[in-house]
Amino acid sequence: MSGDNVEYWRWREYRLTVPNKKWENAEIITLGVDVGSVSSKAAVMVDGEIYSLSVMRTGSSSPDSAKKVVEWALEGTGIKLSDIHYIVGTGYGRVNVPMAKSTITEIACHAKGANYIWGPTVRTILDVGGQDIKVVKCDEKGKVLSFLMNDKCAAGTGRGMEVLADLLKIPIEEMGAASLKVEEEPDPVSCTCVAFARTEAMGLLRRGWSKEKVLAAYMQAMVLRMCNLLERVGCEKDLAITGGQSKNIGIVSRVEKIMGVKPLPMPNWEEDGRDPMAAGAIGAALFAKALYEKAQKT
């Protein structure tokens, strides 16, 4: 594609199967399906360990998005839907996951997923979703102790980043690094609404600001909102960042600078499946295992 046909907002969809894992002799196969406002994730677990996962954009229909992301996670594995013992739906569209036996809130699932990804030291989770920001405090088992979320506004979230990517014509996956290419951190943009932030960004560009400087000002505003929530809930170590923005170096580095707390490092997720983007789906698959085991005892 060339010229104005480039979709700068379009982030990479992907799937993976963890190498050297077998499912044929597994006792329990579970599935977590997280249908978010912007992305849908599916995680297949074999005896409580990640086997495969997929991440794709959520379409106009939550049930269709759930079916597609599940089909993709199972693709090439030999696992059929009928082989799966228990399925839990979570996320914004959790009530519309047709194959789910139960639904659990994304807050509980992200806490459980973060506990699996990073281990029992996680105490605070910052989840930057497509349309909201959540901060969750949990115990050493990944059980939710308290949480806060921002108002339903897309600024400072995945959707806000997509709008800005198109406006600035910077591919969305390069925005974090681009925002750090400023000699001095500018003041944050004043606006927290996507529509007005877009107008404000255009005004700054007309005043001669570089794209990188505009981006830095926008990310600084995003991170200040995140840190406000972190401070209100009481940020304790260890801090984990989940959701799509967990891979945005511009966000992660600014959170560290403002909070004075270094977030836990990005795992080697392409090898072991411990993907912070899919934390909700991973947590849902873990809950599915617990629910199945409980049902077997009764």
C-alpha positions as CSV (number, residue, x, y, z in Angstrom):
1,M,0.0,0.0,0.0
2,S,1.1,3.5,-0.6
3,G,0.0,7.1,0.1
4,D,-3.1,7.6,2.1
5,N,-4.1,3.9,1.9
6,V,-1.7,2.9,4.7
7,E,-3.6,1.9,7.8
8,Y,-1.2,3.2,10.5
9,W,-3.5,2.1,13.3
10,R,-3.6,-1.5,12.2
11,W,-1.6,-3.6,14.7
12,R,-0.3,-7.1,14.1
13,E,-2.7,-10.0,14.8
14,Y,-0.9,-13.2,15.7
15,R,-1.2,-16.7,17.1
16,L,1.3,-19.1,18.6
17,T,1.6,-22.7,19.7
18,V,4.2,-23.3,22.5
19,P,7.0,-25.5,21.2
20,N,7.4,-29.0,22.5
21,K,4.1,-29.2,24.2
22,K,1.8,-32.2,23.8
23,W,-1.9,-32.2,24.5
24,E,-2.9,-35.8,23.5
25,N,-2.5,-37.3,27.0
26,A,-3.6,-34.3,28.9
27,E,-6.1,-34.7,31.8
28,I,-7.7,-31.3,31.5
29,I,-7.8,-29.0,28.4
30,T,-9.3,-25.5,29.1
31,L,-10.0,-22.4,27.1
32,G,-10.2,-18.8,28.0
33,V,-11.8,-16.3,25.6
34,D,-11.4,-12.6,26.2
35,V,-13.5,-10.4,23.9
36,G,-12.4,-6.9,24.4
37,S,-13.7,-3.7,22.8
38,V,-10.7,-3.5,20.4
39,S,-9.0,-7.0,20.5
40,S,-10.1,-10.5,21.1
41,K,-7.8,-13.1,22.7
42,A,-8.1,-16.9,23.1
43,A,-5.8,-19.1,25.3
44,V,-5.8,-22.9,25.3
45,M,-4.3,-24.5,28.4
46,V,-3.2,-28.1,28.8
47,D,-3.2,-29.2,32.5
48,G,-2.8,-25.6,33.6
49,E,0.0,-24.6,31.1
50,I,-0.4,-22.5,28.0
51,Y,-0.5,-24.5,24.9
52,S,-1.6,-22.0,22.2
53,L,-3.1,-18.5,22.0
54,S,-4.3,-16.1,19.4
55,V,-4.9,-12.3,19.4
56,M,-7.0,-10.6,16.7
57,R,-9.1,-7.5,16.2
58,T,-12.7,-7.5,17.6
59,G,-15.2,-7.1,14.8
60,S,-18.7,-5.7,14.9
61,S,-20.1,-8.9,16.3
62,S,-18.8,-10.2,19.7
63,P,-20.0,-13.8,19.1
64,D,-18.4,-13.9,15.6
65,S,-15.1,-12.4,17.1
66,A,-15.2,-15.1,19.8
67,K,-15.6,-17.9,17.3
68,K,-12.9,-16.6,15.0
69,V,-10.3,-16.1,17.7
70,V,-11.0,-19.6,19.1
71,E,-10.8,-21.2,15.7
72,W,-7.4,-19.5,15.1
73,A,-6.1,-20.6,18.5
74,L,-7.0,-24.2,17.7
75,E,-5.8,-24.0,14.1
76,G,-3.2,-26.7,13.3
77,T,-3.2,-28.1,16.8
78,G,-5.5,-31.0,16.2
79,I,-7.6,-30.0,19.2
80,K,-11.3,-29.8,18.5
81,L,-13.8,-27.7,20.5
82,S,-15.3,-31.0,21.7
83,D,-11.8,-32.0,23.3
84,I,-12.0,-28.9,25.6
85,H,-13.3,-29.7,29.1
86,Y,-14.3,-26.2,30.2
87,I,-14.5,-22.8,28.6
88,V,-14.7,-19.4,30.4
89,G,-15.5,-16.1,28.7
90,T,-14.3,-12.7,29.9
91,G,-13.9,-9.1,28.7
92,Y,-16.2,-6.4,27.4
93,G,-18.1,-9.0,25.3
94,R,-18.0,-11.9,27.8
95,V,-21.8,-12.5,27.8
96,N,-21.6,-13.0,24.0
97,V,-19.0,-15.8,23.9
98,P,-21.3,-18.6,22.6
99,M,-19.1,-21.6,23.6
100,A,-18.4,-20.4,27.2
101,K,-19.8,-22.4,30.1
102,S,-19.2,-19.5,32.5
103,T,-18.2,-15.9,32.5
104,I,-15.8,-14.1,34.8
105,T,-15.0,-10.4,35.0
106,E,-11.8,-9.2,33.2
107,I,-10.6,-7.7,36.5
108,A,-10.4,-11.2,38.1
109,C,-9.0,-12.7,34.9
110,H,-6.2,-10.2,34.5
111,A,-5.2,-10.6,38.1
112,K,-5.1,-14.4,37.7
113,G,-3.3,-14.1,34.4
114,A,-0.7,-11.7,35.7
115,N,0.0,-14.1,38.6
116,Y,0.6,-16.9,36.1
117,I,2.7,-14.8,33.7
118,W,5.0,-13.2,36.3
119,G,4.5,-15.3,39.5
120,P,3.3,-14.7,43.0
121,T,5.2,-11.4,43.6
122,V,2.7,-9.4,41.5
123,R,0.7,-7.1,43.8
124,T,-0.5,-4.3,41.4
125,I,-1.7,-4.7,37.8
126,L,-2.1,-1.8,35.3
127,D,-4.3,-3.0,32.5
128,V,-4.6,-0.6,29.5
129,G,-7.5,-1.9,27.5
130,G,-9.1,-0.7,24.3
131,Q,-11.5,1.7,25.9
132,D,-10.6,1.9,29.6
133,I,-7.8,1.7,32.1
134,K,-7.9,-0.5,35.2
135,V,-5.7,-0.9,38.2
136,V,-6.0,-4.1,40.2
137,K,-4.4,-5.0,43.5
138,C,-4.1,-8.7,44.2
139,D,-2.6,-11.2,46.7
140,E,0.1,-13.8,46.1
141,K,-2.4,-16.2,44.5
142,G,-3.7,-13.6,42.0
143,K,-6.9,-13.0,44.0
144,V,-8.4,-9.5,43.6
145,L,-8.2,-7.3,46.7
146,S,-9.3,-4.0,45.2
147,F,-9.5,-2.2,41.9
148,L,-10.2,1.1,40.2
149,M,-11.0,1.9,36.6
150,N,-11.3,5.2,34.7
151,D,-14.4,6.5,33.1
152,K,-15.4,4.9,29.8
153,C,-13.4,7.2,27.6
154,A,-11.1,6.0,24.8
155,A,-8.3,8.6,25.4
156,G,-5.3,7.1,26.9
157,T,-6.2,3.6,25.8
158,G,-5.7,1.4,22.8
159,R,-8.4,3.1,20.8
160,G,-6.9,6.5,21.5
161,M,-3.6,5.3,20.2
162,E,-5.2,4.1,17.0
163,V,-6.7,7.5,16.3
164,L,-3.4,9.2,16.9
165,A,-1.4,6.7,14.8
166,D,-3.6,7.6,11.8
167,L,-3.4,11.4,12.5
168,L,0.4,11.4,12.8
169,K,0.9,8.7,10.1
170,I,3.2,6.7,12.4
171,P,2.6,2.9,12.5
172,I,1.0,2.1,15.9
173,E,3.7,-0.4,16.9
174,E,6.4,2.3,16.4
175,M,4.7,5.0,18.4
176,G,6.3,4.2,21.8
177,A,9.9,4.4,20.5
178,A,9.0,7.5,18.4
179,S,7.6,9.3,21.5
180,L,11.0,8.9,23.3
181,K,12.9,10.6,20.5
182,V,12.5,14.1,22.1
183,E,15.3,16.0,23.7
184,E,13.0,17.3,26.4
185,E,9.6,15.9,27.6
186,P,6.9,18.4,26.6
187,D,4.0,19.3,28.8
188,P,1.1,16.8,28.5
189,V,-1.8,17.7,26.1
190,S,-4.6,19.1,28.2
191,C,-7.3,17.0,26.7
192,T,-8.5,13.6,27.7
193,C,-11.2,13.1,25.0
194,V,-10.1,11.4,21.8
195,A,-12.0,13.9,19.6
196,F,-10.6,16.9,21.3
197,A,-7.1,15.4,21.7
198,R,-7.1,15.0,17.9
199,T,-8.0,18.7,17.4
200,E,-5.3,19.7,20.0
201,A,-2.7,17.5,18.3
202,M,-3.5,19.0,14.9
203,G,-3.1,22.5,16.4
204,L,0.3,21.6,17.8
205,L,1.5,20.3,14.4
206,R,0.4,23.5,12.8
207,R,2.4,25.4,15.4
208,G,5.5,23.5,14.2
209,W,5.7,20.8,16.7
210,S,7.3,17.5,15.4
211,K,5.2,14.4,15.3
212,E,7.5,12.9,18.0
213,K,6.9,15.9,20.3
214,V,3.1,15.7,19.8
215,L,3.2,12.0,20.6
216,A,5.3,12.5,23.7
217,A,2.8,15.1,24.9
218,Y,-0.1,12.7,24.3
219,M,1.7,9.8,26.0
220,Q,2.6,11.9,28.9
221,A,-1.1,12.8,29.4
222,M,-2.0,9.1,29.1
223,V,0.5,8.0,31.6
224,L,-0.5,10.8,34.1
225,R,-4.0,9.4,34.0
226,M,-2.7,5.9,34.6
227,C,-0.4,7.0,37.4
228,N,-3.3,8.9,39.0
229,L,-5.2,5.6,39.2
230,L,-2.1,3.8,40.5
231,E,-1.7,6.3,43.3
232,R,-5.3,6.2,44.2
233,V,-5.4,2.4,44.6
234,G,-1.9,2.4,46.3
235,C,0.7,1.0,44.0
236,E,2.7,-1.8,45.6
237,K,5.5,-3.8,44.2
238,D,5.6,-5.8,42.1
239,L,3.9,-3.8,39.3
240,A,2.8,-5.6,36.1
241,I,1.4,-4.0,33.0
242,T,-1.1,-6.0,30.9
243,G,-3.1,-5.3,27.8
244,G,-1.9,-4.0,24.4
245,Q,0.0,-1.1,25.8
246,S,2.2,-3.4,27.9
247,K,4.4,-3.6,24.7
248,N,4.6,0.2,24.3
249,I,8.0,1.3,25.6
250,G,6.8,4.9,25.6
251,I,4.1,4.0,28.2
252,V,6.1,1.6,30.2
253,S,9.2,3.9,30.6
254,R,7.1,6.9,31.6
255,V,5.1,4.9,34.2
256,E,8.4,3.9,35.7
257,K,9.7,7.5,35.7
258,I,6.6,9.0,37.3
259,M,5.9,6.3,39.8
260,G,9.5,5.5,40.7
261,V,8.6,1.8,40.3
262,K,10.1,-0.4,37.6
263,P,7.3,-2.5,36.1
264,L,8.1,-6.2,35.7
265,P,9.9,-7.0,32.5
266,M,8.2,-8.3,29.3
267,P,8.4,-12.1,29.4
268,N,9.8,-14.1,26.5
269,W,6.2,-14.7,25.5
270,E,6.8,-15.9,22.0
271,E,8.6,-19.0,23.4
272,D,6.4,-19.8,26.4
273,G,3.1,-18.1,25.6
274,R,3.1,-15.9,28.7
275,D,1.8,-12.9,26.8
276,P,0.7,-9.8,28.8
277,M,-1.6,-8.9,25.9
278,A,-3.5,-12.1,26.5
279,A,-3.5,-12.0,30.3
280,G,-7.3,-11.9,30.5
281,A,-7.7,-15.0,28.3
282,I,-4.9,-16.8,30.2
283,G,-6.7,-16.0,33.5
284,A,-10.0,-17.2,32.1
285,A,-8.4,-20.5,31.1
286,L,-7.0,-21.0,34.6
287,F,-10.5,-20.3,36.1
288,A,-11.9,-22.8,33.6
289,K,-9.5,-25.5,35.0
290,A,-10.5,-24.7,38.6
291,L,-14.2,-24.7,37.7
292,Y,-13.9,-28.1,35.9
293,E,-12.0,-29.6,38.8
294,K,-14.7,-28.4,41.2
295,A,-17.5,-29.8,39.1
296,Q,-15.7,-33.2,39.0
297,K,-15.7,-33.4,42.8
298,T,-19.4,-32.8,43.2
